[in-house]
Structure formats: C-alpha cells, structure tokens
Amino acid sequence: MSVPKTMKAMLLTGHGGPEKLVLENNWPTPYIAPDEVLIQVGACGINNTDIWVREGAYGASDDPDAIASFGDSPLQFPIIQGADIAGVIVSCGTNIDPSRNGQRVMVDFGIYAGPGDDIPSHDYIGSGRPGGFAEYVAVPAENAHSVETFLSDVELATFCCAYITGEHMLRRTGVSEGERVLVTGASGGVGSGVIQLCRARGAIPYAVVGAGKEEAVMAIGAEGTITRGKGNLIEAVSEITMNAPINVVVDTVSGSLLPDLIEILSPQGRYATCGAMGGPMVGIDMRRIYLKNLELHGASQGTRRDFTAVRGYVLSGKIKPLVAGTFALEELGRAQEEFKKKEFVGKLVVAVIQQN
C-alpha cells in the first residue's frame, strides 16, 4: 500500500494535565531504519503508565515528590505515547524480508538492554521511542510479532502491557498449579489479567475489588472476591478462603493495604508489586518479613519470555480480551480521564482505525 508522508498523531507536549495532549493532523510519518518495520496502527491500549508519565508522577530516588518520567532519562517533548499496539505491517526496512508486508502483528513494547529472553525492559515503546497513539509507528522488526487470530485489533490491544507485567510477576514468584493468589486492584488491566493468567497455569486467584465490581471479576475467573474498604481485610480473606493459606500476593495498589497483605501471606509466601496507586510511601513491620521468611518482588513491565508466554495464551484462547470501552484517537484526553475514575473492568482502548 502507499504510505502517506504525514499522519494523524496525538502528541504529549509536556508534563501536566490532559491539555498537554495535542492532536497533530500532519505529523511526519516515521522513517524506518534497516532493521525496522512500519505498522499501520489499528488500535492501541491505554495504560496507567501513560497517565503517570504525562503527570510526571514517578518521583526520584532522592525526592519521591519530584516530577519525573519513567525510564533512564528525562523525556524530550513532544512524544507519541502508546505501548499496546496492534496493526498491520505496511513497509519493511532494507534488512527485513519484504514478505512481512501485510502481516498482522501485536507489538512487544519492551526496549531491552541486550539479547536474551530474561532481560527486563528498561524502557518501552511510547516512552523511549514513539508509540502507537498515531496512524503509523516504526518499531524494531523483532518487536513486531505475527498473529493469526479472529480477534480484532481492539481486542489484541488489551493484552500486552497489563498481561506481560502480570506474567512477569507470576513467573518471578513461581506461581504453580493449586497455589492460592490474592490479587489487589483485580478489576484493572493488570489485576484482571493476573486473574486469567492464574487460571491459565492452574492457580487459584482471589480478588480484592471496589464495590460493585465483584460479579464481573468473578466472571473473569476469581475464586472469590473481597470488597476493598469493607471491614477487616485479614478477616475477609481468611473467611473467603476458609482459612486456607495465601501463597502469593500480587499487589497493584500498595499504600495502606501493604501491612495487611504482608500479614495475610503464609510463611514462605511471596509478594510482588507493579504499582503504587494507593500511595508510594508505606510503612511495614520488617519483622513480619524476616520472621515469616517472605520473598518480595518488584516488577516493572516484563521480558521477551513473558511476551512470548502471553502471545501463546492469546493465540490458544487461554486468556480472553476484556474491552471495557473504545475511544477515537481524538478522544485520548477524555479516555485518560475516564481511566482515572476506575469505574470499569478490563481495558480501555484507542481505536486508531475505526472498526466495525
């Protein structure tokens, strides 16, 4: 197909509110290097990371309240965000087999420091390089993975960031068949993904969710739900599990929940976190950690191995897309405001190409 010289793109012009998102109708279409492909973006998922980067909410090691972005260095604005990309290859670099033209792909958003399946990404497409909130995106060819599936681009765009992060936590904590996993923020993108990923490996997930979302999360695969902020969390978990041990906690919230989550874990239990929506600064009794011989894991995004696992689950049908809402590219600012309300279960997606 003929690729236009300019494209529609949503630019993040600086740290701040939704007003920092500016639609550009004639932004230069990306140039592709020899080892890259150009993708016509069908859809791109919305993640909390997009909003935290816009707001500069990541803090710094010497100042938790500092305005700072994800990654190794300050962002050079304007940038095009968007990590969860699904679409079609429309042009190949000179080192890439031209037969890949026309191939449907989902993108591994990770930017890795070197080769190897188990190197965590240190940055990502949509931050360290332009992302998918645009009509076209250039990515390394190795990051564009073919998908032969009946799923739409909108459905494919629900998986990558959330599920890869979830898979990374479950793999690092060694979750195995029959183990019980407590998941906080279980109605969000990562949390709902972890519920499905637990079931895919035969583990038993229990969910901490906001009021009114219990039934929807049960339908995803939770063994039981605990309503956040209602009563004593430790007692509620004990009741719903009938005093069976919680082997692993996957925590996407942190904040004031953390001391109770540490107490809920069984001896030799494992704790993993990928977020701090409930607040980044917490206080815990360190004696509970060493006396119970607990493992603590931090997880930021994932690895090539995690992407491969998630792609396999998608293509085999072991995990299902959870599309909570779709928005046009022009509506990205409003979509992010809806995201922050947390009134949905699953993922919100930008449909760059409007799909039937």
N, C-alpha and C positions, 0 to 999 in steps of 0.2 A: 504494500500500500504506500501511497505518497504521504510523507510526513511533513506537516507544515513547519515553517521556520519559527513560528511563535505559538504560544499556547496559553490557556487559562490556568492560573495558579493562585493559590492563597499564600500570601507572604506573611510571615511573622516579622514585624519590623522592630521589635524591642520587647523588653520585659514590661509587663503590665497587664491590663485587663483585655477583654475581647476586642476593644478598639484598636489594639495592636495588630490585629489580623486584617490585612488589606488585600482585596481581590484585585489581581492584575490580569487584564484580558489579553495582553500582548507581551507576555514574558518569553524570553528566548527559549525555544525547545532545547533540551540538554544535548550537548555534544557527547558522543560516546568514544571512549578510548578503545584501543585494540582488543582488550580483554573484557569489554563490557557489552551489554545489550540494552536496547531502548525498549521500554514497556509502555504500551498504551494502558493507562490505569483504568480498570473497570470500577474498582471500589477500594476504599482504604478505611480500616477500622480506627476508632477514636480510643485513646488510652489516657489514663490519669497522667502519665509521663508528659504528654503533650501540654497539659494544663500547668503542671508544676514547672516545666521548662519556661512556658510563657510567663508565669508569675515569678520565676527565679527563686523557687521555693526550696531548693536543695541544700541551702546553707553551706557552710565551710567548716573544716575541722577545727579551726580556731575561733569560729563565730557562727553558731547554729542559726542565727537570725540574718546572716548575710544573704544578699540577693545573689544567687549563683545558679548556674545551669548544671545539667547532667554532663558528665564527660570530663576529659582531662584538661580542657582549656576553655576560656570564655567564648561564647558564640560570636560569630561575625554576622551581624544582621545586614540585610534581610535573609531569612532562611525559609525553606519549604519543609514543614513538618510532615508527619505521617509515616508510620512504620509498617502497618499491617496491609501490605499491598497485594492485590490480585489483579491480573490483567493478561494481556497478550503481547508477546514479543513482536515488534514491528521493524526492528533493524538490528543488525549484528556488527560488532567490531571486526576488524580485519583478521583477528586471530580466532574468531568463533565460526563454527560450522554454520553456513547460511541456511542450512535445513532447519535451524531452530526458529526461523521466521514463521510466525503464525502459531507458535506453541503457547498454549495456556499455561500460566505459571502462578505460583504463590512464592513470595519472596522471604528468604531468611534475612531478617533485618540486621543481624549482628555484624559489627565491624570487629574483626578479630586481630590479635597482635601477631599471629603466625599460623602455620598449618597445624593440623591435629584436631581430633574430634572433641577433645575435652578442655579446650582453652575457652574460658568465659569471654564473652564480648566485652570490650572496654568502652565502646560507643556504639551508635546504631544509625541506620539509615533513617533520615528525618531529624538528625541532630548533627552528626559528624559529616554528613553529606546530604544533599537534597532528598526529600522523601516524596510520598505519594499523594499529598493534597494538591494535585495538579493533574493535567491531562496526560502528561508523559513524565517518566522518570528513568534515569540511567542508573544501572546497578552492575556490579561485577557479575559476569555470566555465571560464576559458581554459586551466587546467591539466588539465582532465579531457577526454581525447581519446577519441572513439568508436573502437571496434574491432569489426569484423565478422570473426570468425575461429572456427575449430573448436577453437582452443587453450583449455584450461581456465584459470581464474583463477590456479591454482597455477603453471601454465606461463608465463602472462603476467607473473607477479610475479618471474620470474627475470631480466628484461631491464633495467629502467630504470637504476638507479644504476650497475651494472657496465658495461653496454654504452654508456651515454651518456658515461661517463668515458673508456672506450676509444675511442669515436668522436671525442671531443674531442682526444685525444692524436694519433690518426692524422690527423685533419684539420689540426691545428696543425703537425704535422711534414710535411705534404704527401705522405703515402704514396701512391704511384701504382702502376699495374699493372706487374708484373715486378720491383718492388723487393723486397729481402730484409729482413725484420724479425725481430729477435731479441727474444723476449718472456720476461721473468722471471716467476716465480710463475704459470706458464701453466696450472696446474690450478685456480686460484682463480676467483672470479667475474669479476673484471676481465680476468685473463690469458686464461681460456678464451674470454671474449667477444671479446678482441682477435684471437685465432686465427681465429675465424669472420668477424670484420669485415675482416681482411686478405684472406681468401679472397673475400669479397663484392666487394672492389674490385680483385681480381686480383693482389694482392701475395702474397709467398711467406713464410710465417711459420715460424720455428724456435723451439723451446720449451726453456726451462730449467725442469725439474720435479724434484720429490722422487722418491726411489727408489720404484718400484712403480706409478708413475702414467704411465709412458712410453706404454704401449699405449693407454690411454684418451685421452691427449692427441693421439696420432697419429690416432685415430678421429675426433676433432673436426675435424682438418684440418691439423695440423702437418706440415711437410715433413720434419722430423727433430727428435729430442729430445736434449738433453744432461742427464744426471743431476746435479743440484745436489750439490756437495761431493765429487764423484768425479773425481779427477785435476785437471789443469790446464784451467781454463775456456777460456782463449785457444786452447790447442791443440785442445781438443774441438770448439770452434766452427769452427775452420779445417778440421778433418778432415771434419766433417759437411757443410759447405758446399763441400767440395773447393776451398778457398782462394778461393771467390767472395766479393765484398765484402758486408759487412753495412751497408746504407744507413741503417737506423733501429734504435735500441734503445728498446723500451717496457718500462720498469722499474717493477714494482710492489713491489719488495723493498728496493732500495738497500743500505745497510750496507756490509759488507766487499766486496760484489760490484762496487761502483761503479768503482774504479780499473781493473779488468779490462774492464768494459763500455766505458769510455772508450777503452781501448786497442783493443778489438775493432772499434769503429766505423771505417769507411773515411774518408778525407779528405772534407770537406764533409758528413759524416754528421750525423744529427740524433738527439738523445737526449730522451726525455720520461719524466717520472716522475709517479706519482699516489699514492705511498705510501712508507712507511719501515718496513715490517715487520722488515727486517734491522737496524734501528737508525737513528736520525735524525741522528746526528753522524758525519760521514765525512771522510776526508782524501783529496784527489786532487792530482795534479800539474797545476797550472794550465797549464803549458807545453804539455801534450798537447792541451788545448782550443784554445789560440790557434794553435799550430803546425799543427794539423790543420783549422783553420777550422770548428770544430764549432758546432752550434746546440744550446742547452739549453732545454728547455721544462718548466715545471711546470704540472700540470693538476689542478684541483680541481673535480670534477663536470663540468658542461658548459653548453651554451647551448640556446636554443629550436631552433636549427638542428640541433644534434646529436640532440635528442629526435626531431625530425621525420624525420631520416635513419634512426634506429633503428626507429621505428614503421614506416617504409616497408619496411625489411628484414624485420621481423616479419611484416607482412601479406603480403609477397611470398613468404615462405618461404625467403629467402636466409640467414637465421640460424635456428637451432633452439634450443628451450629445453633446458637441461641441469639437470634437477631431481635433486639428489643426496640429498634427504631432505625429508620434511614433518613438521611438528610442530603440535600444537594450541596455541592461544593460552596456555593454562595452562602449557605446557612451554617458554616462551620462554627462561627462565634456563638450562635444560638444553640447549636448542638452541644458545645462545650458547657454552656450554662445549664442545659438540661442534664448533662453528665454529672455536674456537681451536685444536683439535687438528690441523686441516688434513689430515684423513685422507680427504677426498672430492674429487671433481672436479665443478665446476659450482657450483650454488647450493643453499642450504638455505632453506626457505620455511615460514612460518606459515600454515596453512590456517584462517582465522578461521571460515569456514563449511566444515564437513567435506564433502568432495567424493568422489563415487564414481569 
